């Protein structure tokens, strides 16, 4: 319940401190900007590595997406190719994310979910380096540059992406920010490498690169911007029409969210162009407007003052806002990975414009608003720091020991919260899928009968536990129990 969650006292305290500072402002102590940057990066990486690891140890991660990526990278590290069984398919037939090959050497050393969670937290933390670099170049002052790096690390969208398991798309955030900085610093070849790596994150990262091309063109680099945008469109079309369908042996699967405009990429673009008022009307819903405000508020609404920077986010914003799936316009989901970098850069641009007007108090006030909004919108993060979320209870330790008893090469059908812990194998399924092929089954008896599985029943005792799936009966023996968690072996 909301009144007993950890974020409630945090919000009350934040409101009290904010009110105190409004009534009687105090001078902030001076810090060395680079020290603020270094401490912020280290603190973020350590804190979110801890939070994500604690969520994983507490059985709060998911088959999709963490379990999926654990199995994918494990298969790559073992030379099995990009195969997954969640569901059974070639991974590039779902999303094209060759950037995950970078994690293969890490899986040679320490395979498993923890290495992905830590690497993601570190990568997102390092994005603050690029934010600091962009702000320093534009503002000519390391103090506000450090402030923007801190706001980036405090951003609720960044934190929301980080705690939602692992996503290859999240890696686009530091890469796009690096591309912006490298452009500002005139390191064009390195910028190109960052954009190529961004395209390797996922097929729809091409929308962010298209936005980058438009952004580049508006910065008096019209030819380069045109070529980048054209390349992004070509890559997106190739992935959607040929590459992914080739590996899937079927059409691209993620366009149903835009079905009211068309059934193909070209049809959707054409439908939007032919019915612009219909598309615009669909954007003006309360949830979408709240989403837009939640993306702008953590930067003090400064991005609204720099349209030439914010325009880079337009293709990815369109992808989110035109979707019929509300998860795409939730400000704390991974779908903001292609939007957030441009919003941050636009925040720097907006601050630059305020400073150019020779106003001192307004830019500082905007940064203060940004800090308070960031803390308020990201307040749910403190729930993960509550001891009840991460303290290793006896039942939790027993559950992890139970999962460790599943033999490495065994085929397993498990309820989805167990899957990320069992992904280091060729065959892992989300129960009851694959039960007919599985050697072991892992279940939580506490929720039985399972409301989301009305066709699945379970009966019997330790010697003979029978699970019926749509009339087919499968017999198992109980190997181990830990509270409600039970490990079954096929008889």
C-alpha positions, 0 to 999 in steps of 0.5 A: 500500500502506498502509505507504507512504501519507502517512497512515501516518507521520502516524498514527504521529506523532499516536499519539506526540504523544498518548501524550506529552501523556497522560504529561506534559500541557502547557499550550496557548498562549492564542489570541484566539478570533476569530483562531482562527476567522478563521485556521481558516476561511481555512486550510480554504478555501485547503487544500481548494480546493487539494486538490480542484483538485489532484485534478481536475488529476490526473484523479482526479475523476469523471463523477458527480458533478463532470462532471454538475454542470459540464454542468448549471450550464453548460447553465443559464448558457447558457439551455439549461435544466437538461439533462444527458447523463449520462445524457440527461435533464432534471436534475430527473428525477434529483435536484431541486437548484435551488440550483445556479442560484446558481452560474450567475453564476460560470459567466458569469465562469469556467465549469468545474469549478474554480469549483464546487470552490472555491465548495464549499470556501468554503461548507463553511468558512463553516459554522464561523461558525455553529458559533462563533455557536451555541457562543458563545450556548449556552456564553457563552464564545468560547474553547470556541466557537472550539474547536468551530469548529475541530473542525467544520473538522477533522471527517473527514465534512466533509473527506470530503464536500469531497474527493468532487467536488462535491455540491449536498447538501453546501451543506445543511451550512452552511445547516442550521448557519446555521438553528440559529444564527439560531434561537438568536439569534431571527432567525426570518425569516432562519432560514426563508430558510436552511431554504428554501435547504436544501430547494433543495439536494436533495429528500431535504434535506426529511428534515433540515428535518423533523429541524430541525422536531422539534429546534425543537419540543423547544426549546419552539417546538412550533407553529413546529416542527410547521409546519416538520416538516409543510412538510418532509413535504409538500415531500418527498412532492410531490418524490417523487410528482409533481415528479421523476416529472414531469420524469423521465417515470417513478417516483422512481428512488432508493427501491430501496435500501429495497426490503425495506420497500416500493416507494414512499415511503409503502410504505417508511414503512409497512413500517418501521412494521409491522416495527419489529423487522426494521428495528431488527435491520438497524441492528445490523450491525458496519459500521453500528455503526462508522459511528455511532461514526465520526460521534460520535468526532470530537466526543468522543462529546459528542453522546450527552449531548444527545439533544434536539439529536441528535434532529434527525439521526434522519430523515437517519440513518434514511435512511442506516442503513436503506439496503441501500447501504453508501455511505450509512453511510460516514462520509466520503460526501456522505450525511452532509450532512444528519446532520453539522450536528445532530451538531455542535450536539449536541456543543455541547449535550453540552459544555454539560451537562458544564460545568453539572455544574461539571466542568472536566477532563472537558469539556476531556478530551472536546475533546482526545479529539475532536481526536485522533479527528478527526485519526485518522479524517481522516488519509487527507486528508494523502495528497492533500497528498503531492507525488506526488498534486498535482505536475504531471508531464509526462504529466499536463500533456500529458494536459490539453493533449490534452483542451484540443484537443477542440473546444468544440461537439463531441459526446464519449464519454470514459472517466469520469475525463475527463468533468469536464474536458469538461463544458462542452458539450451532449453528453458521454457516459461511454464507450462510451455515445453513441459512435454520436453522438460526434464525438470519443472520449477513452480510456486505452489502458493499461487495455485490454482494459477489464475493466468493458467486456467487450463493447468491443474496440479495434484498428487504428492511427493512421489507422484505429482501430476500436472495436466495441461489442456487434458495432457497429463505429465508425471513428476517426483518432488526433488526439493521444496523451499517454502512455496518453491518446488522442484519437480523431476520427470518420472 
